[in-house]
């Protein structure tokens, strides 16, 4: 069995067409790694004065990448392999590679080189503008970059083409075959269960005390603690690194060998860095888990951004906000801040991490309200792409939606429309988080069925059994299967939002004694 | 006058040939920036497990760079501009650009693409092997990589071509038009004055006490102190960053906007980090000083590696080891380590930094013995390239030369042949340091003539007058002039080793009361 499984993840390198395809693909992957390194650097170390020059570098390498991705020889090879690769002499890895390479080739050939370069240049400059605008709570200075990004994304979407709405063309980049109409069907029960739970919790009058999370926490110690928690999850620092950035993220610079994470510690609230570390750790474990045989190709890494977020959200929430997990890991927190946590126990700490309260910052939101944050963004970005929205009215629209869905409104744009990095580079990503919550809940249900002693194991500090299972079932195969097929392989079923509905209901009925 | 000077540094962008040339060159420079970023990252943050994959990335981008550098359109444009650019309607910047682009084009077209890729791949892997070998004092594990590098460098030299010796072809990469025979003439008086001064100091019986430099110095505080000293020199952190690496270096990732330095603190000897910071600071000020109008071209940055080292060595030694300098800067050292330096004064500290004593580590060597370290390396690398040297015998040869020139011998290869990073990527660089000492002494003599109150200004903490003068005379023009012409512009004379002979003699006659 092991042999067969391993073989499925090997490319047929002796086949001359596969070998030729790999040669082209490996160079593309190398250049993409350098592009990702430049982005990592921009988020973590790039001097303030170098934003413009970095924008030119990003534009140039995107131009080169475009040439490599649209190489007619690549198109020719893919045509030759299209039917042939279905044969039994080829492996699943071969088929995944041909599929992913074709997807990339088709997308790339639809875009003019000049547009690709311009998008990269604007993204780099937009990032700098956003960073400063958020610091200074100055939406107006970011607005022109945002307007230009919307323009370019609409243009790109028109080049890609779509059947129903323009936004579908962008969604497909992150979640293959996803559309607004599919999304609306998947999201409807999520919105409903969120609103219901929020109402039930409120009317119960029961509360959760999260006072133990607030204090004065040295930020360097928070980074050290993040490192320790990541190590505890099984993140391999021999193939990774951690840094601080304005917005936490994971960079699979060269999966599985070079996968890095960032955190953004908040001096006064310890959960920001801790939960970011576990969230990004989930992404990173997935990337570090790709079979080495897939390295330097398009099929190392995650199956889609939704599937990717399923791993970050699974580790962050289902595992990382459970009492069982903290029974196994709380010592690290207490040792980092012994004075603060001298009289706090694991149960109190874990419970505090599950306080439900409508709030302004997405990445700090509880699980009940989190998807409402996403739906706000999804609806706004869909409008930006499909309709005609004046950029100046965006803060007002943002605030109105927060009032509508969450019952609260930001006083400053830095806590509102300026909080997220995503719109500096594109649109269509946000739904991935809610898809991730849905996929994640389904995978979590399977995991708990598989391991009847799930909580007992976590409670003694064991997380390796989770990682090993995920590794075997889904991490090792990278993106050789499409999301739906992967979900079937891992959970036995296609994606079904009812897993999330049941997960959320049962978890918070427990916590809030409803 | 200012207008004229500014104009000389502007390209004639309205000229269609210059505009076309710039378009090609700017892309090359962008890609080179990403290559340099990847090297910076490898030295500072790259996970241990990612060395191999980074090697592939470096090979790929070098291949792309090779294509861009050998673009026939570039050759055609350069042919068209060759004579034309001499006309008065063109600027010095245009002429410098055409000259540098031609040099690059000619060098690149001589090398096969596969060799360029292989050199990059080997360099990245060799770096990892060297880092581990030095840590473990295990020359044997580095030897195969070194042998392969020698092989590739010999092959490259044969492609470049040469008139007298193969090593000349490599020398020329770092110092245009330099040859072994010229070098031997320049180095003879250096070797003589070093030996003479060493003998005179020894026979005087006079000593310098450097006990105040030894202690237990928190390495993070050393980095913070390095940062403060760099700021004091005029290094602009808005266009730079500092990190820790196994071997200190400066990276002009995108001059003048992104110029970074590293240090390698030694917990027990404070001078390692301090002097590295000032040395790398000298390189960095030069790169940050290039006129913005030259950015993204081949003529931003230093005129040659010899000229570059003249700036690092000038700041490090002539300025950074002077009592006057420390009168102005010592407060920073004392504030970083108040207990250790409570009873040490500026004069004692500066004097300690000038202790002459044959030692094993080049970057920590005093000024009298420093060039002997270089001559050891120069002679060995010349033999590696020109002759037939068995790699296994290199440690023995290294040790024998140290015995011969410095009267001491390393006990471990990590303090001997494994100490420097340079041979992980190529040969021909080391002479730049001694050339730098020669050029630097000549520039320093000019500076002191220009500013009669040189020491008085340093002593009140002023270094800006030095930086401003260097900026105006040499930094702003980048590499638009060849080293010899630049030296004439800055000092009024072509390079003359007697400046260094006089500098060294008079300085150490003073310190050792000879």
Interface residues (C-beta under 8 A of the other chain):
Chain A: X26 X27 X30 X31 X33 X34 X35 X37 X38 X41 X45 X46 X47 X48 X49 X50 X52 X53 X54 X56 X57 X59 X60 X61 X63 X64 X236 X237 X238 X239 X240 X241 X243 X253 X254 X257 X258 X260 X295 X296
Chain B: X26 X27 X30 X31 X33 X34 X35 X37 X38 X41 X45 X46 X47 X48 X49 X50 X52 X53 X54 X56 X57 X59 X60 X61 X63 X64 X236 X237 X238 X239 X240 X241 X243 X253 X254 X257 X258 X260 X295 X296
